[in-house]
Amino acid sequence: MEMAGEANIQPQTAEAPAFVTVTILNSGETCRCRTDESLIEGLRRMGKRGVPIGCRNGGCSVCRIEIVSGRYAAHRKMSREYVSDEDLAAGRVLACCVKPLSALAILAIGKMGKALAASAAGEVKATGAERP
Ligand code: FES
């Protein structure tokens, strides 16, 4: 895993693929994300209910995730209010501030994790209501 601290911000490279697969470990769902866009844009394009779209600028923390595997680069500074050095070391970042450089496996945590869990619970409830 590539670290995303300020010192590790890396420019887009010619070798990076145009699209990568991002797996959301909470649900097993995947989405395709371009290597020149933030992870939150790929997740938003997936159309998944429960993916909170906040400021898209690193200022609200609704998009906190943990990157479990894969390489990524930060293209925007992340507020220390939301992402500490310890968080960065553990791969906890803001999805609006990082771009993927390879296939990623992520965990939605914080507000995004709660929103996805609530969305999944709603889908389960709806599915149960359809049963005779
Ligand atoms: S959407 Fe606000 S910090 Fe990412």
Residues whose N, C-alpha, C, O or C-beta is under 5 A from the ligand:
A	BS01	FES	I53 G54 C55 R56 N57 G58 G59 C60 S61 V62 C63 L94 C96
